[in-house]
Amino acid sequence: MITTKRTKEFLHSFVTLEDLQTTEVDGKRHYVTPEGVFPSVTTVLSKKTSKQSLDEWRARVGEEEANRVMKLATDRGTAVHNICENYILNKEYRRGVMPTDMHTFLQIKPYLDLNVGSVYAVEAPLWSSRLRTAGRTDLLAGWQGVNSIIDFKTSKRPKKEEYIENYFIQATCYSLMAEERTALKFPQIVIVIAVDHEDPQIFVRNRDQYVDRVLEIFQ
């Protein structure tokens, strides 16, 4: 039975990470790092990977409707991320939460309880001298005993894996950055997608299969 009550206390083994300030350059998110202003991972990906399907959708529904839907999706994703963050930090996570957002979180809560081990960082600020990019990843933690980059997503319907390559590239980029910034290795990436009215999708992958693609895009 799924319950809103806390069903796990997470073990924290936090690493030290320097916080990063954000700024905008030409309307795109950048981070101020000790080595300069770097574009965010998502900024680079949006510039260097295909947006054909997104552009086709925008053309089909119109800019106003597309912007409305995107804002709703962004707000929902942010709300669910915040619940996940508070839950994993062993904080109060139910107060002031919209029922629909809590329902979305409850779909993935049992999987967090079952799979997440030692927590090294939540909303981890990361940057790379090698890749000249920066960003924040949702979670650095063990997943089934393997140090992992864990990213949370929300979706109205299940995603086909071939359509979410950027999720894996993004997480792989974070894994390389985390290894630059800490003494730990993060060989695994985990994408957790909460899907409306269905079981969540959980993709667990070895990040090495995406490293060449990351280097191609970011170097």
C-alpha positions as CSV (number, residue, x, y, z in Angstrom):
1,M,0.0,0.0,0.0
2,I,1.3,3.4,-1.0
3,T,1.2,5.9,1.8
4,T,2.1,9.6,2.1
5,K,3.8,8.8,5.5
6,R,7.6,8.7,5.6
7,T,8.7,5.1,5.1
8,K,12.5,5.6,5.0
9,E,15.2,7.7,6.6
10,F,18.0,8.2,4.1
11,L,21.7,7.9,5.0
12,H,23.6,11.1,4.2
13,S,27.3,11.0,3.4
14,F,27.5,14.5,1.9
15,V,30.4,15.6,-0.2
16,T,31.6,19.2,-0.3
17,L,30.6,21.1,-3.4
18,E,31.1,24.8,-4.1
19,D,27.8,26.5,-4.9
20,L,27.4,28.2,-8.2
21,Q,25.6,31.4,-9.1
22,T,23.5,31.6,-12.3
23,T,23.4,34.3,-14.9
24,E,21.9,34.7,-18.3
25,V,23.8,35.2,-21.6
26,D,21.7,35.9,-24.6
27,G,18.7,34.7,-22.7
28,K,20.3,31.3,-21.9
29,R,21.2,29.9,-18.5
30,H,24.9,30.1,-17.6
31,Y,26.8,29.4,-14.4
32,V,29.6,31.5,-12.8
33,T,32.4,29.0,-12.0
34,P,35.9,29.6,-10.7
35,E,37.1,29.2,-14.3
36,G,34.7,31.6,-15.9
37,V,31.1,31.7,-17.1
38,F,30.0,28.4,-18.5
39,P,26.8,27.5,-20.3
40,S,24.5,25.1,-18.6
41,V,24.3,21.5,-19.8
42,T,20.8,22.0,-21.0
43,T,21.8,25.2,-22.9
44,V,24.5,23.3,-24.8
45,L,22.2,20.4,-25.6
46,S,19.4,22.6,-26.8
47,K,21.9,24.3,-29.2
48,K,23.7,21.3,-30.5
49,T,21.0,18.5,-30.7
50,S,18.0,18.3,-32.8
51,K,14.8,20.0,-31.8
52,Q,12.8,19.0,-34.8
53,S,10.0,17.2,-32.9
54,L,9.6,20.1,-30.5
55,D,9.6,22.6,-33.3
56,E,7.0,20.5,-35.2
57,W,4.8,20.3,-32.1
58,R,5.0,24.1,-31.5
59,A,4.0,24.7,-35.2
60,R,1.1,22.3,-34.8
61,V,-0.4,23.7,-31.6
62,G,0.7,27.4,-31.9
63,E,3.2,29.4,-29.8
64,E,0.7,30.5,-27.2
65,E,-0.6,27.0,-26.4
66,A,2.9,25.6,-26.5
67,N,4.1,28.1,-24.0
68,R,1.1,27.4,-21.7
69,V,1.7,23.6,-21.8
70,M,5.5,24.1,-21.3
71,K,5.0,26.3,-18.3
72,L,2.5,23.9,-16.7
73,A,5.0,21.0,-17.2
74,T,7.9,23.0,-15.8
75,D,5.9,24.1,-12.7
76,R,4.8,20.5,-12.1
77,G,8.3,19.2,-12.6
78,T,9.7,21.7,-10.2
79,A,7.1,20.9,-7.6
80,V,7.7,17.2,-7.8
81,H,11.5,17.8,-7.6
82,N,11.1,19.8,-4.5
83,I,9.1,17.0,-2.8
84,C,11.7,14.5,-3.8
85,E,14.5,16.7,-2.5
86,N,12.8,17.2,0.9
87,Y,12.0,13.5,1.2
88,I,15.6,12.4,0.5
89,L,16.9,15.1,2.9
90,N,14.7,13.6,5.6
91,K,12.7,16.8,5.9
92,E,9.0,17.5,6.0
93,Y,7.8,17.0,2.4
94,R,4.0,17.0,2.6
95,R,3.1,20.5,3.9
96,G,1.7,22.9,1.4
97,V,1.9,20.4,-1.5
98,M,-0.8,20.2,-4.2
99,P,-2.6,16.9,-4.2
100,T,-1.8,16.3,-7.8
101,D,1.9,16.8,-7.2
102,M,1.9,14.5,-4.2
103,H,0.1,11.9,-6.3
104,T,2.9,12.1,-8.8
105,F,5.6,11.8,-6.1
106,L,3.9,8.8,-4.6
107,Q,4.3,6.9,-7.8
108,I,8.1,7.0,-7.4
109,K,8.4,7.0,-3.6
110,P,8.5,3.2,-3.2
111,Y,11.3,3.0,-5.7
112,L,13.3,5.6,-3.8
113,D,12.8,3.6,-0.6
114,L,13.9,0.4,-2.2
115,N,16.8,1.5,-4.4
116,V,18.5,4.7,-3.0
117,G,21.4,4.1,-0.6
118,S,24.0,6.6,0.6
119,V,23.2,10.1,-0.4
120,Y,26.2,12.3,-1.4
121,A,24.4,15.4,-2.7
122,V,21.0,16.7,-3.5
123,E,20.6,19.4,-6.2
124,A,24.4,19.1,-6.7
125,P,26.1,22.1,-8.3
126,L,28.7,20.8,-10.8
127,W,31.1,22.2,-13.4
128,S,33.8,20.8,-15.6
129,S,37.1,22.3,-16.7
130,R,37.3,19.6,-19.4
131,L,33.8,20.1,-20.9
132,R,33.4,23.8,-20.2
133,T,29.9,23.4,-18.9
134,A,28.0,23.5,-15.6
135,G,24.7,22.6,-14.0
136,R,22.8,21.0,-11.2
137,T,21.9,17.3,-11.0
138,D,19.0,16.1,-8.8
139,L,20.8,13.4,-6.8
140,L,24.2,11.9,-6.3
141,A,23.6,8.6,-4.5
142,G,23.9,4.9,-4.5
143,W,21.3,3.1,-6.5
144,Q,21.1,-0.6,-5.8
145,G,24.6,-0.3,-4.4
146,V,26.2,1.5,-7.4
147,N,27.1,5.2,-7.2
148,S,24.8,7.0,-9.6
149,I,23.6,10.2,-11.1
150,I,19.9,10.2,-10.5
151,D,17.5,12.5,-12.4
152,F,13.8,12.9,-11.8
153,K,11.4,13.6,-14.7
154,T,7.6,13.9,-15.0
155,S,5.5,13.0,-18.1
156,K,1.9,12.8,-19.1
157,R,2.6,9.5,-21.0
158,P,5.4,6.9,-21.2
159,K,8.5,7.9,-23.1
160,K,10.1,5.9,-25.8
161,E,13.8,5.4,-25.1
162,E,14.9,6.6,-28.5
163,Y,13.2,10.0,-27.9
164,I,15.0,10.7,-24.6
165,E,18.7,10.3,-25.6
166,N,19.3,13.8,-24.2
167,Y,18.3,12.6,-20.7
168,F,21.1,10.0,-20.8
169,I,23.6,12.5,-22.3
170,Q,22.8,15.0,-19.7
171,A,23.2,12.5,-16.8
172,T,26.4,11.2,-18.3
173,C,27.7,14.8,-18.5
174,Y,26.9,15.2,-14.8
175,S,28.7,12.0,-13.9
176,L,31.9,13.2,-15.6
177,M,31.6,16.6,-13.8
178,A,30.9,14.9,-10.4
179,E,34.1,12.8,-10.9
180,E,36.0,16.0,-11.5
181,R,34.6,17.7,-8.4
182,T,34.7,14.8,-5.9
183,A,36.9,11.8,-5.2
184,L,34.0,9.4,-6.1
185,K,33.2,7.5,-9.3
186,F,29.7,7.6,-10.7
187,P,29.6,4.8,-13.4
188,Q,25.8,4.5,-13.5
189,I,23.0,6.9,-14.6
190,V,19.4,6.5,-13.5
191,I,16.4,8.3,-15.1
192,V,13.2,8.1,-13.0
193,I,10.1,9.3,-14.9
194,A,6.8,9.7,-13.0
195,V,4.1,9.0,-15.6
196,D,0.5,10.2,-15.1
197,H,-1.8,7.3,-14.0
198,E,0.8,4.6,-14.8
199,D,3.8,3.0,-13.2
200,P,7.0,5.1,-13.4
201,Q,9.6,4.4,-16.0
202,I,13.1,3.8,-14.6
203,F,16.0,3.6,-16.9
204,V,19.3,2.3,-15.4
205,R,22.3,2.5,-17.7
206,N,26.1,2.3,-17.6
207,R,27.2,5.8,-18.4
208,D,30.1,4.6,-20.5
209,Q,27.9,3.9,-23.5
210,Y,27.2,7.7,-23.8
211,V,30.6,9.2,-23.0
212,D,31.7,9.4,-26.7
213,R,28.5,11.3,-27.5
214,V,29.1,13.7,-24.6
215,L,32.6,14.4,-25.7
216,E,31.4,15.0,-29.3
217,I,28.9,17.6,-28.1
218,F,30.8,19.3,-25.4
219,Q,34.4,19.4,-26.7
